[in-house]
């Protein structure tokens, strides 16, 4: 696939975080970019500000004529789009080059030195740390992020084209299109069972991904995973390991052990041991890439995180509001552990929006167990995303399994009033659906309080 011969790129599902990063990439290289998404969001508005034409009805008549020339237009789609989508069917039936996002990303990475981050949790934070570190070391890097970086206010870091940093997404087995030089696997917890059926098939796909690494490439694995590779972790005798970890002024200070040396006094500002683990693998991959330690120390200290990844929206002496993308029981547990570590003996309210009927069904007991750890639980209805309802699978079903007595099912319109009725010191909003759109309203309602 030769992108140089393509003048126009049209995206079906352009508002997705991975799709919009690709759209930004093509805009930066002078292509005409347009697309469809079902709803207007902050992401689509930001694309429109860049000159991207976006519409929100599935209607080929709304597509600008310049995108209707099959010889000059590449069509990129997300697998979240249903096969019945009329624009998708039109482009397939009329001779256009129609490819999945993962295929387009794979083509971009083939001619570069590629660093890929895989895992059911931790991909976005790790990718953003790694992309930021390479950028701070002035590497010629393009980093495609699965979230909006706080440092760059973008899901694309663009400092050159010789090296790419990408999330290797296990959904729909998309990561098998990549051929990285350096890769890591952060976790292999069961997820996407609507795609894989069971955990063993998911594990098998990660093994297949590990075999996609180029000859003489390197694979890093979180210590404890059932794959061979260079290990990393936090105070657990890994090849790359955070040692002597302490908290000073709300930040982690730690020493980094590598297979050859120990480098002292790195500073990292994101709470949570899971995030510290992500920092370790970001540093490990950057060191293997060839970055210098002093630059990495400066870069890590300057790293500010990813929006909706343990993002402090309000942080005062009397009231803290944190927003996070956590949508799997393991992720919720990690957020809970981070909050308890940073705020021992404080009362914590969680507002959670389950994401996908299938995920809720597959992990209902695990969700209930993880939510029961909080002092107060407010549940929103399940966000369906690409799915149709499953009989009997509801937020109320999940709520009944939560052991916490201080629990309630609410509407999005009731969030602010429910927080006002609570005595909690810490408020969390969690979920991968449209709960993120409520954050600005919650922040505005409570910014002058506490």
Secondary structure by P-SEA (a helix, b strand, c coil): cccccccbbbbcccccaaaaaaaaaaaaaccccccccccccaaaaaaaaabbbbbcccccccccccccccccbbbbbbcccccccaaaaaaaacccccccaaaaaaaaacccbbbbbbcccaaaaaaaaaaaaaaaacccccccccccccccccccccccccbbbbcccccccccccccccbbbbcccccccccccccaaaaaaaaaaaaacccccbbbbbcccccccccccccccccccccccccccccbbbbbbbcccccccbbbbccccaaaaaaaaaaaaaaaaacccaaaaaaaaaaccccccccccccccccbbbbbbccccaaaaaaaaaaaaaacccbbbbbbbbbccaaaaaacaaaaaaaaacccbbbbcccccccccccccccaaaaaaacccccbbbbcccaaaaaaaaccccbbbbbcccccccaaaaaaaaccccc
